[in-house]
Amino acid sequence: MNVVAWVLAGIVVGWIGFRHFRFNLQRGLAVSIIIGIAGGLLGGAWLAPLLESVSVNAEDLNFLALFAAFAASLAGLTIADMVYRRFGV
C-alpha cells in the first residue's frame, strides 16, 4: 500500500510541478511525472526509514513516509529543472 501511495504522490507532484510551477516545460509532462515518481520512491523507501518512520504493520499507511515521498519528489523536480536551466541537459 505504501509503494502505491509513494508512486501516486510522485505523479501528483510531477503534474503540479509541470502545470503550476512550470518545471521541465521544455522536456514535457511525461518527464516531470517520471522524475516525480522516482523522487517519491526514493523518498518513501530511503528517506523515510532514515527518519525512523517505521510502522508496526507493513500494510498500514505511513504518513511520514508519504510526506517524505512528496518532499523528495519536489526536490527532484526542482533539481532537475535547475540542471536543465543551467546546463541544458
N, C-alpha and C positions, 0 to 999 in steps of 0.2 A: 504493500500500500504506500509506503514512504517513497519508493522509487517512482511510482506513478505521479505522486504529488510533486516530487522534485522536477520531473520532466514537464508537467503542466505549469509549474512555476517558471521554468525556463522559457516555455512557449509564450506565456503571458508577458514576461519581462521583455523578451525579444520583440514581440509585436508592439508593446507600448513604447519601447525604445526606438523602434523604427518609425512609428506613426507620430508620436508626440514629441520625442526628444531629437528626432532626425538623425539617429545614429545609423551609420552604414548606408546612407542613401544611395551612394554610387554602386554599392555591391548588391543591394536588393533585400527584400523581406526574408527570403529563404536563408540567406547568410546570417541575418540577425537572429532568426529563430534557432538556427544550428548553434550559434555562439551562446545563445541563452540556455539551450538545453545542456550544452557542455558545462557551462558555469553552474547550472542547477545541480547536475550530477556531481560535479567536483565539490561544490559547497555542501551538499547533503551527505555525501559519502566520506569526505575527508575533513572538511572544516567542522562539521557538527560533532564528530567524536572528539576532536581536539578541545572543543568547548564543554566536554563532558555531558553531552545531551543524550545519554543512553536511556532508552525506555525499558520498562520492565518486560512488556510483551513486544515481540518483534512486529506484530500486526498493528499495533497502536500507532496513530498518527502523532508524530513528534513535532510540535510547533516550533521549537528552537531549531530543529533541522530544516524545517520549511523556511524559516526566516534566513538561515544560513544559505539556503539554495537561492532565495530571492536576492540576497546581498551579493553572492558570488556571481550570479547571472548579470546583475547590474554592473559589477566591477569588470567582468569580462567584456561586456559591450562597450563600456567606457574606454578600456584599454585598447580594444580593437579599433575603435573609432579614432583614438589619439594616434595610434601607429599608422593608420591609413592616411590621416591628415598630414602627418609629419614625413613619412617615407613613401607614401603612395603604394603601399603593398596591401 
